[in-house]
Amino acid sequence: MAETNFVDYVKIFCRSGKGGRGSAHFRREKYIPKGGPDGGDGGDGGHIILRGNRNYWTLLHLRYQRHIFAGHGESGSRAQRSGKKGESRVIEVPCGTVAYDAHTGEYLCDITDHDQEVVLLKGGRGGLGNQHFKTATNQAPRYAQPGEPYEERWVILELKLLADVGLVGFPNAGKSTLLSVVSAAKPKIANYPFTTLEPNLGIVGYRDGKSFVMADIPGIIEGASEGKGLGLRFLRHIERNSLLLFVVPADSDDIRREYEILLNELRQYNPELLDKRHVLAISKSDMLDEELMQEISFDLPDLPALFISSITGYGIPALKDMLWRELNADLDRPMALSREVLVHRNLDVTTLSFDEEESLPEDASSIDEEEEWYDEEESVDEDA
């Protein structure tokens, strides 16, 4: 797909259906002039439902479907006939999608599994017909319940990729090349900064048919947590990763300092990222000999580190072994579970910008007119 087709957040307007009103009808048949109340119940309004779908990897399909309405419940009618329920609308989203209130930034729900469903907005309940209100002392109730109103709100859907290993590094550190070597992914590779403009996912094969998912995000620069570069927008995609692989090239002036800058940007963005396991890979090590590697090793940060070369394949098998070992270090916390456990914070809506301003179609912005309490068919005789 084209690079512009990756959409990781959208803003949509959702409205559930309102409940149908109950009927206040009285039975009128030949030879049965006063048959008593027989008004049916109104139908429930439709829900707005989010459903996870592993066949989606982006929110592109919602960019041009900004208004989603559920069906209204129909009113009850004579002979105790209930109204038809409103049709619910199901919004298919990729696994890893988080929903927020667009005005307050309040966290609403999180979709992590395939076919997982969450009711985002509940439809209004249908009103009860007058048959429910008859008593020994009130045998001809002339009233019925109105249906409950609908719910509506602007919602921001934000995608956070599900992956086991997240690649973190400066631009041109060799992250995309590494992903292309260890998996079948084909990210764009070129000799200039910010070649990667969108996250890339790859499945890394391991021994005995085992595998894990690796995610590559655009390069991080100093000040990314304050909005510089592309890092701030895409840092959300490593929040679900259970392991972070820091990639620093061997030709860096100071490997330890670059690692500390990257670590500080993660700390400024979300301190919880520091609780994840970290691994360091020194890329482009084909430029080094054994003596230089040994000398550089003395000044590396205190975490598992390895020299690799994506061009020659040096250290790649050992890197896979290290990643697999670190991913399964917590035996009481399965790898698939650890990447889904995430404490969500409320969204700062002031940092997001959208192509279109909030606008509603004419049928949504206008207030629904109140329905008449009785229609001609449900008129009540004075002698009832």
C-alpha positions, 0 to 999 in steps of 0.5 A: 500500500502507498505510504499515505494510506497508513492512518493511525488516528481518525475522528468520527461522529457516532450516534446510537438509535433512540428507543421507539415510544410505546403505544396507548392503543385500546382494543376496538373490534366488532362486538368488543367496544371496550376491549381494554388497553392493548398497546405494544412496546417500542423497539430498542434503539441500535448500538454503536459497536467497536469490533476488532478485526485482524484483517485490518492494519490501519484506520484508512477505511474510517477516514472518509466515513466520518458519521456513523448512525445506528437505527432508531427503534420503531413505535409499538402498535395495536394488538400488543405488537412491539416495534422493530428494534433499531439496527446496530452499527458495527465499526471494524477496527484493527486490533490495538485500537483505543477510543477516546472522547474527542472533546475531553480526551477521556479514555473510553475502551480498548480493542486488542483481540480479534472479534472482541466487541465493545458497545461504544454508545448504547441505544435507547430502550423502547417505551412500554405500551399502556397494557403494562399500566393497567390495574384494578383501579386504573383499567383504561390507562391513556398513557404509555412510555416514550422511548429513551433518547439516543447518545451521540459524541465525537470519538477519536480512534487511535491505533497502537500497533501490537508487536513483541519487539519495538525498534528504537533509534535515531534516523539512519541507524539501520532499523529498517534494514534490520527488519528487512533482513530478519523478516519478510517485510520490505520497508523503504531503505535509503541513505537519508534521514527519515526514510521511514515515514510510517510504522512497519511490522514484520514477523521474525521466524525463529527455531522450531516454527516459533516466531515473534512480531517486530515493529519499526517506527520512524527515527527519534531525534532529541526533542521528539517528546516535545513535538520535534521530528516524527517521533511524537506521533509514532511513539504510541506504537511502541507502548504495547511492545513487551521488549524495546530494541535500541539500535545505535550505529557503530559509527556514532560518536558516543553510543552511551550518550545516544542511548541515554538521549533515546531513553530520555525521550521515552521517559518524557513521553511515557515513563511506563516505557522504562519498565519494559525490557531493553536490549541494545544492538550496535548496527553497522558493525561490519566496519569494526574489527574484533579489537574495536568491538572489545574496546567499545564494549567497555563503555556500553550501557548496563543492559544486554548488548550485541554487535550486528551487521545487517549487510553481512549477517554478523550477529543476526542469529545471536540477536534472535536468540537474545530477543527470544530469551528476553521475551520469555524471561518472565515465565509467569507472564506470557509474551502474548499477554504482556504486549496487551497489558497497557495502562491508558492515559487520557488523550491530550486532544490539543496535540492532534490536528485533523484535515476537516473540522467538526461538521454534522450532516443536516439530519444529525445537527437538527433536533428531532421533533417530538412525536405526537403522543397519539396518532389517529389510529391510537385515538382514545374514545371518551367513553373508554 
